[in-house]
Structure formats: C-alpha cells, structure tokens
Amino acid sequence: MVLLLILALAFPPAASHVPLVVPETPVPDVSARSWLVFDDGYEYNIASQRSQSRAAMASTTKLMTALLVVEATNPGDLVTISRRAEATGHKQVRLRQGDVWTVGELLEALMVVSANDAAVALAEHVAGDVGSFVARMNERAGDLGMADTAYANPHGLDAAGHYTTARDLLVLSRRVMESSILAGLATQQEATLVTGDGPATEWASTNEFLGDYDGAIGLKTGWTSQARDVLVAVAERNGRRLYAVVMGSRNAAADAALLLEHGFAVFGPAERRLVSFMEDPQEAALLRQYLPADALARIVHLRGINKRETAPWE
C-alpha cells in the first residue's frame, strides 16, 4: 500500500493510465540444468541459472560453423562433397561423394535441417579439412570472448573436450543474428533441397519452437544423449528482442517459452516511468526502500542506458 501511494503521488494525472505498481515477476521453474533469458535492446540479463556452467552443446555447435562459413565464403560458391562428409552419421540430408552443392544450399541444410553431413562439407570447404576448421572455431570463440567454450567438431555430436555455456551461447547467437543470411535461415520452418541429381525434397526444420511461440524468429536446436535438449530461442514482440538459452533440458521449447514470457513481462511502462525519479535523492531513496530488488535493478539499469544514449523505448 505504501508503494502504491508513492507511485500515485509521483505520476501526474495525464499518466493515470500507466500501471501504478511494478508487478512482481517470479522466475519460472524450468527443467533445464542451465539457462538464461536476456533482453537484447536493454542489454540486460533478466534471469539466469548456472549460465557459466560448462556442458555439452549438441547441434548448437552449428551456430559457430555457420558463422565461420558466412565470414569466409559467398552463398554461390561451389562445394564438392567428400567421402568423409557423406559418411557423417546421425542427422543428415544424404549428401553423396562427388555431388556439387552451393554454400547457400549447404547452409540451409545446416541451419534448418541441422544436417551433420552439411557441417562437415562446409568445414572442409572453408579450411581444407575438419581439423583445421575446428581450430578456426576455437580461435573465433576466443575472439568473441567465449572463454568457457571448446570445440572438437563442426556438428555437435558428443565428444571429449566439446562444451560451452549458456552465457557463451548467448554471445555467439547475438553475433549470428547480425548476419542477414543466417538470421533469414533461422526463421525458416522448412527447406527445399536437391540431393545430387535427384528430385527436390522437403525437409522440416528441427526448430518446432518457430511455429509454436508467438514472435519466434529463431534460432537453433540441439539434442544428444549427453547434452539432452538444448535450444537457443529468439523472439520479438513490440520491438523488443529477447534470447532464451536452455541447456540440459527435458523439454527445451517449453522451458524457453516460460523464460521468454517472464522476460516480456518485465520492463513494463511503470518501470520505465520510474527511471526519472532515480535522479532525485529523496525519491530514489523511497524507491530503494519499497521496490522489489529485481524491479529496482531493472530501473537502475534503464537509468544507465538513458544516460548513455537514446533509450530503446523512445
């Protein structure tokens, strides 16, 4: 009640349509071993759990593979499929030795279908052999500040010394989404591919989250027996982009949906209007006394953004 009175006195009548109480937004209970939800516009880690704990990453590995490919090639470049690429196991699009594909076609197979054979073919095309490409993957991870990531292959099948964290996956995913090519592929719910000289075939995206969650625009799924269910989910609503990274889950899509809903519930109109009151010592003291700690942290963060540049809600 005291908080309600403070906010009622603070807001002028013209702003009476604005909610007067910052709503409590309890963090949802999810099955994932580690996770985070991040607001891209406000540069704010909304909530996280063990986000710097190293774990197997499964096919989210392919985000780094794809990034290196777009940084080093053009979509129209031709790739001749090797015997090793053809022999790659598990999820694949049935590449055959000697067939010629374009980089763009293989990227679509990689990002949409999560094809392991496409990952190997692209790795060999970029670096000459898989080992050299993996070295580049680790070098690029270092460039991006992914200190808790190590790669052993370009596809994500379980291997010794192949791990990342939710925090590092966020760093990588934000960089991937800066590529218009990869961001476009991330939204595709199906791919049309031609296997060698055969007919065109339709492939469904492994990312069922795209069709199930309002505002979903990506990004990448993964599953192995060691990693369990892994997902980097990206969604946009009303100009806000959020990331949810879920690792070691029983149902990554469900976990990501809960985390994103939590994320979209914060930074509401009441919090944004309270930013200006942080400039007055007495008003700021009242806010610090009565606001929940998580809401206060967001307001302080918004104030910092407002001082640096035009705030993203304007």
C-alpha positions as CSV (number, residue, x, y, z in Angstrom):
1,M,0.0,0.0,0.0
2,V,2.9,2.4,0.8
3,L,4.4,1.7,-2.6
4,L,1.0,2.3,-4.3
5,L,0.7,5.7,-2.5
6,I,4.3,6.7,-3.5
7,L,3.7,5.9,-7.2
8,A,0.2,7.5,-7.2
9,L,1.7,10.8,-5.9
10,A,4.6,10.5,-8.4
11,F,2.6,10.2,-11.6
12,P,0.7,13.2,-12.9
13,P,-3.0,12.7,-13.8
14,A,-2.1,12.6,-17.5
15,A,-0.3,9.4,-16.9
16,S,-3.0,7.8,-14.8
17,H,-3.4,5.1,-17.4
18,V,0.0,3.8,-16.6
19,P,0.1,0.9,-14.1
20,L,1.0,2.3,-10.6
21,V,2.6,-0.7,-9.1
22,V,5.5,-2.5,-10.6
23,P,4.2,-6.1,-11.0
24,E,6.1,-8.9,-9.4
25,T,7.5,-11.3,-12.0
26,P,8.6,-14.5,-10.3
27,V,11.1,-16.5,-12.3
28,P,9.5,-19.7,-13.7
29,D,10.6,-23.1,-12.7
30,V,12.1,-24.9,-15.6
31,S,13.7,-28.4,-16.2
32,A,16.9,-27.2,-17.7
33,R,20.2,-27.6,-15.9
34,S,21.4,-24.2,-17.0
35,W,19.6,-21.3,-18.7
36,L,19.3,-17.6,-19.2
37,V,16.9,-15.1,-20.6
38,F,18.3,-11.8,-22.0
39,D,16.9,-8.6,-23.3
40,D,18.8,-7.6,-26.4
41,G,17.5,-4.0,-26.6
42,Y,18.2,-3.2,-22.9
43,E,21.4,-5.2,-22.8
44,Y,20.1,-6.9,-19.6
45,N,20.4,-10.3,-18.2
46,I,16.8,-10.7,-16.9
47,A,17.4,-14.0,-15.1
48,S,19.8,-17.0,-15.3
49,Q,20.8,-20.2,-13.6
50,R,24.2,-21.7,-13.8
51,S,24.7,-19.8,-17.0
52,Q,28.5,-20.2,-16.8
53,S,28.4,-23.9,-16.2
54,R,30.2,-25.9,-18.9
55,A,28.1,-28.6,-20.7
56,A,27.7,-30.4,-24.0
57,M,26.1,-28.2,-26.6
58,A,24.8,-30.7,-29.3
59,S,23.9,-29.1,-32.6
60,T,24.0,-25.5,-31.3
61,T,27.6,-26.1,-32.3
62,K,26.4,-25.4,-35.9
63,L,26.0,-21.7,-35.0
64,M,29.8,-21.3,-34.9
65,T,30.1,-23.4,-38.1
66,A,27.6,-21.2,-39.9
67,L,29.2,-18.0,-38.7
68,L,32.6,-19.0,-39.9
69,V,31.1,-20.1,-43.3
70,V,29.4,-16.7,-43.9
71,E,32.5,-14.8,-42.9
72,A,34.7,-16.7,-45.3
73,T,32.6,-17.6,-48.4
74,N,29.8,-16.5,-50.7
75,P,26.4,-18.3,-51.0
76,G,27.1,-19.1,-54.6
77,D,30.5,-20.8,-54.0
78,L,30.5,-24.5,-55.2
79,V,31.3,-27.3,-52.8
80,T,32.2,-30.8,-53.9
81,I,31.1,-33.4,-51.4
82,S,33.8,-35.6,-49.9
83,R,33.7,-39.2,-48.8
84,R,34.1,-38.1,-45.2
85,A,31.1,-35.7,-45.5
86,E,28.9,-38.5,-47.0
87,A,29.9,-40.8,-44.1
88,T,28.9,-38.4,-41.3
89,G,26.3,-40.1,-39.1
90,H,23.1,-39.2,-37.4
91,K,21.1,-36.3,-38.7
92,Q,21.9,-35.7,-42.4
93,V,20.5,-34.7,-45.8
94,R,22.1,-37.7,-47.6
95,L,25.0,-35.9,-49.3
96,R,26.8,-38.1,-51.8
97,Q,30.6,-38.1,-52.6
98,G,31.2,-36.2,-55.8
99,D,28.0,-34.2,-55.7
100,V,28.3,-30.4,-56.1
101,W,26.3,-28.1,-53.9
102,T,26.4,-24.4,-53.3
103,V,27.4,-22.9,-50.0
104,G,23.9,-21.4,-49.7
105,E,22.3,-24.8,-50.1
106,L,24.5,-26.4,-47.6
107,L,23.9,-23.5,-45.1
108,E,20.2,-24.1,-45.4
109,A,20.7,-27.8,-44.7
110,L,22.9,-26.9,-41.8
111,M,20.7,-24.2,-40.1
112,V,17.2,-25.5,-40.9
113,V,17.6,-29.3,-41.1
114,S,20.7,-29.4,-38.7
115,A,22.5,-31.7,-41.1
116,N,25.8,-33.1,-39.8
117,D,27.0,-34.1,-43.3
118,A,26.5,-30.4,-44.4
119,A,28.5,-29.3,-41.4
120,V,31.5,-31.5,-42.5
121,A,31.2,-30.5,-46.1
122,L,31.2,-26.8,-45.2
123,A,34.1,-27.2,-42.8
124,E,36.2,-28.9,-45.5
125,H,35.4,-26.3,-48.0
126,V,36.4,-23.4,-45.7
127,A,39.5,-24.8,-44.1
128,G,40.6,-27.8,-46.3
129,D,39.9,-30.4,-43.6
130,V,37.8,-30.8,-40.5
131,G,40.7,-30.5,-38.0
132,S,41.8,-27.1,-39.4
133,F,38.3,-25.9,-39.3
134,V,37.8,-26.9,-35.7
135,A,41.0,-24.9,-34.9
136,R,39.3,-21.9,-36.5
137,M,36.2,-22.5,-34.5
138,N,38.2,-22.3,-31.3
139,E,40.1,-19.2,-32.4
140,R,36.9,-17.4,-33.3
141,A,35.4,-18.4,-29.9
142,G,38.4,-16.7,-28.3
143,D,37.9,-13.6,-30.4
144,L,34.3,-13.4,-29.2
145,G,35.2,-13.7,-25.6
146,M,33.7,-17.2,-25.2
147,A,36.2,-18.2,-22.5
148,D,34.2,-21.3,-21.5
149,T,33.8,-22.9,-24.9
150,A,35.8,-25.5,-26.7
151,Y,35.0,-27.3,-30.0
152,A,36.1,-30.8,-31.1
153,N,33.9,-31.0,-34.3
154,P,31.7,-28.8,-36.5
155,H,28.4,-30.6,-35.9
156,G,28.0,-31.2,-32.2
157,L,28.0,-34.9,-31.7
158,D,29.2,-35.7,-28.2
159,A,33.0,-35.7,-28.0
160,A,35.6,-35.2,-25.3
161,G,36.5,-31.5,-24.9
162,H,33.4,-30.3,-26.7
163,Y,31.5,-27.9,-24.5
164,T,30.1,-24.4,-23.9
165,T,27.9,-22.5,-21.5
166,A,24.6,-20.7,-21.8
167,R,26.4,-17.4,-21.5
168,D,28.8,-18.2,-24.3
169,L,25.9,-19.4,-26.5
170,L,24.2,-16.1,-26.0
171,V,27.4,-14.2,-27.1
172,L,27.6,-16.4,-30.2
173,S,23.9,-16.2,-31.0
174,R,23.8,-12.4,-30.9
175,R,26.7,-12.4,-33.4
176,V,25.0,-14.9,-35.6
177,M,21.8,-12.8,-35.7
178,E,23.8,-9.9,-37.1
179,S,24.2,-11.8,-40.3
180,S,21.2,-11.2,-42.6
181,I,21.8,-14.6,-44.2
182,L,21.8,-16.6,-41.0
183,A,19.0,-14.6,-39.4
184,G,16.9,-15.3,-42.5
185,L,17.6,-19.1,-42.3
186,A,16.8,-19.1,-38.6
187,T,13.2,-18.2,-39.4
188,Q,12.6,-21.0,-41.9
189,Q,10.2,-23.7,-40.9
190,E,11.1,-25.9,-43.9
191,A,13.8,-26.3,-46.5
192,T,13.6,-27.4,-50.1
193,L,16.8,-29.3,-51.1
194,V,18.0,-31.2,-54.1
195,T,20.1,-34.3,-53.4
196,G,22.6,-34.6,-56.2
197,D,20.8,-35.1,-59.5
198,G,17.7,-36.3,-57.7
199,P,14.4,-34.5,-57.2
200,A,13.8,-31.7,-54.8
201,T,12.9,-32.9,-51.3
202,E,11.1,-31.1,-48.5
203,W,12.7,-31.0,-45.0
204,A,11.1,-29.7,-41.9
205,S,13.0,-27.5,-39.5
206,T,14.2,-29.1,-36.4
207,N,13.1,-26.0,-34.6
208,E,9.4,-26.6,-33.8
209,F,9.6,-23.6,-31.5
210,L,9.3,-21.3,-34.5
211,G,5.7,-22.3,-35.2
212,D,4.6,-22.7,-31.6
213,Y,5.7,-19.4,-30.0
214,D,4.3,-16.0,-30.8
215,G,7.1,-13.8,-32.1
216,A,9.7,-16.6,-32.5
217,I,12.4,-15.8,-35.1
218,G,15.0,-18.5,-34.3
219,L,17.5,-19.8,-33.6
220,K,18.9,-23.3,-33.2
221,T,18.1,-26.6,-31.6
222,G,20.2,-29.5,-30.4
223,W,20.0,-32.9,-28.8
224,T,22.4,-35.7,-27.9
225,S,22.3,-38.2,-25.1
226,Q,24.9,-36.2,-23.2
227,A,23.7,-32.7,-23.9
228,R,19.9,-33.6,-23.5
229,D,17.6,-31.0,-25.1
230,V,19.3,-27.7,-26.0
231,L,17.7,-24.6,-27.6
232,V,18.7,-21.0,-28.3
233,A,15.3,-19.3,-28.8
234,V,14.9,-15.8,-30.1
235,A,11.6,-13.9,-30.1
236,E,10.5,-10.3,-30.9
237,R,7.3,-8.6,-29.7
238,N,6.5,-4.9,-30.0
239,G,10.1,-4.0,-31.0
240,R,11.7,-6.0,-28.2
241,R,14.1,-8.9,-28.9
242,L,14.7,-11.5,-26.2
243,Y,17.0,-14.5,-26.1
244,A,16.4,-17.6,-24.1
245,V,19.3,-20.2,-23.9
246,V,18.3,-23.5,-22.4
247,M,20.8,-26.4,-21.9
248,G,20.3,-29.9,-20.5
249,S,16.5,-29.7,-20.5
250,R,13.8,-32.3,-20.6
251,N,11.8,-30.1,-22.9
252,A,13.7,-27.1,-24.2
253,A,10.9,-25.5,-26.2
254,A,8.6,-25.5,-23.2
255,D,11.4,-24.1,-20.9
256,A,12.3,-21.4,-23.4
257,A,8.6,-20.3,-23.7
258,L,8.3,-19.9,-20.0
259,L,11.5,-17.9,-19.8
260,L,10.6,-15.6,-22.7
261,E,7.1,-15.0,-21.2
262,H,8.9,-14.0,-18.0
263,G,11.2,-11.7,-19.9
264,F,8.4,-10.0,-21.8
265,A,6.6,-9.3,-18.5
266,V,9.4,-7.1,-17.2
267,F,10.5,-3.6,-18.2
268,G,6.8,-2.5,-18.3
269,P,5.6,1.1,-18.5
270,A,5.7,1.6,-14.8
271,E,9.3,0.7,-14.5
272,R,10.2,3.0,-17.5
273,R,8.4,5.9,-16.0
274,L,10.2,5.5,-12.7
275,V,13.6,6.0,-14.2
276,S,13.5,9.8,-14.0
277,F,12.8,9.6,-10.2
278,M,16.2,8.0,-9.7
279,E,17.7,11.4,-10.3
280,D,16.2,12.9,-7.1
281,P,17.9,11.6,-3.9
282,Q,14.8,11.5,-1.8
283,E,12.6,9.9,-4.4
284,A,15.4,7.4,-5.2
285,A,15.6,6.5,-1.5
286,L,11.9,5.8,-1.4
287,L,12.2,3.6,-4.4
288,R,15.1,1.7,-3.0
289,Q,13.1,1.2,0.3
290,Y,9.9,-0.1,-1.2
291,L,10.6,-1.7,-4.6
292,P,11.4,-5.4,-5.0
293,A,15.1,-5.9,-5.6
294,D,14.7,-7.3,-9.1
295,A,12.5,-4.3,-10.2
296,L,14.9,-1.9,-8.7
297,A,17.8,-3.5,-10.5
298,R,16.0,-3.1,-13.8
299,I,15.2,0.6,-13.1
300,V,18.8,1.3,-12.3
301,H,19.9,-0.4,-15.5
302,L,17.4,1.6,-17.5
303,R,18.7,4.8,-16.0
304,G,22.2,3.9,-17.1
305,I,21.0,3.3,-20.7
306,N,19.1,6.6,-20.6
307,K,22.3,8.4,-19.7
308,R,24.4,6.8,-22.4
309,E,22.1,7.1,-25.4
310,T,18.5,7.5,-26.6
311,A,16.6,4.9,-24.7
312,P,15.3,2.0,-26.8
313,W,11.7,2.6,-25.9
314,E,11.7,6.1,-27.4
